[in-house]
Amino acid sequence: MEENENKPTSPSTDSNLMAALSYVWVLSIVMLIIKKDDEFVKFHAKQGLILFIASFIGVIPVIGWIIWLGVVVLDIVGFIKALSGEKYKVPIVGDMAEKVKF
């Protein structure tokens, strides 16, 4: 990954907000559908989708709760990074999200 790839890209405020909302679980699917032509939103929506799916593991006692807490933390970090216009690749999740074809 190039060093400049993480730096804020200054997309429109609308794109920043839509990308940030992608980390609010089910809204990741909505953003993938309504903002399919916006690469910045799509980048964050795919990561939000992976985190949304991972949040279902939270129903498993103890281990699931720990994973769920991690998902919530990563959602918050992704939300903040997207809102600021940064194309932040979430550890592990980012690689999985790149494989999602939408």
N, C-alpha and C positions, 0 to 999 in steps of 0.2 A: 504494500500500500504506500502510495506517495505521501510525503509529509504534508503537502498542501490539501490533500483530500479531506482532512478533518476540519479545516478552517471554515469559519462562517462564510457562506456563499452569498448572503444578502438576497435570498429570494424574497418575493413579495410577502408582506405581513400576512396575507391570506394563506399563502403556502406554509408559512411558519406555524400558524395557528392550526391549520388542517393536519400538518405533520405531527404536531404536539398532541392533538386530539386522537391520533392513531394509537397512542399508548393507553387510551381509556378503553380497555378490553374490546368489546364488540364493535366499537367505532372503527377499529382497524379494518374490518370487513367493509364497512360503509365507505371509508376513505379510499380503499382499493377500487371500489366500484365508481364512486362519483369523481375521483381525481386521478383516473387511470392514465391521463396524459401528462401529469406532473411528476417528473422523475424524483424530485425531492420528497414529495408526499408519499409516493410509492415506496421509496427506500425505507422510510420510517414506518409506513403502514405494514410492510412485510415483517419488520422486526416486531411491531406491536402484535401482529397475528401470531407469531411464534410464542410470544410471551402470554398471549391470551390462551392459547392451547396448553401451555405449560401450567397455567394457573389452575387447571382442572386437577392437577396432581395434588393440590391442597386438600382434597378430601381424604387422603391417606393420613392416618394419625402419625404424628411426630415428624417423620422424614418429609412427608408431604407439606406439613405446615412450615418447615424450614425452607423448602423449595418455594412455597407460596410467598413467604416473606421476601425471599430473594427476588422473585418476580416483581413484587410491589416496588422494591427498591430500584430495580432496573427500569420499571415503568416510569418512575419519578425522574430518574436520571435522563432517560430518553425524552421524556416530555420537556424537560428544561433545555436540553441540548437542541431539540427540534425547534422550540419556541425562539431560541436565540439564533436560529438559522444555521446551526452546525450540523454537518453530515457525520454524525457520530455512530460508529459501528459498535454495537453492544457486544461485549465479549461472548463468544460461543454462539449466541443467538444471531449475530450478524452474518456469520458464515452459513448458518442454516437458512436464514432469510434470503441470501443470494441465490439459493437453489430453488426458491419458490418462483414458479412461472405464472405470471398473471398478466 
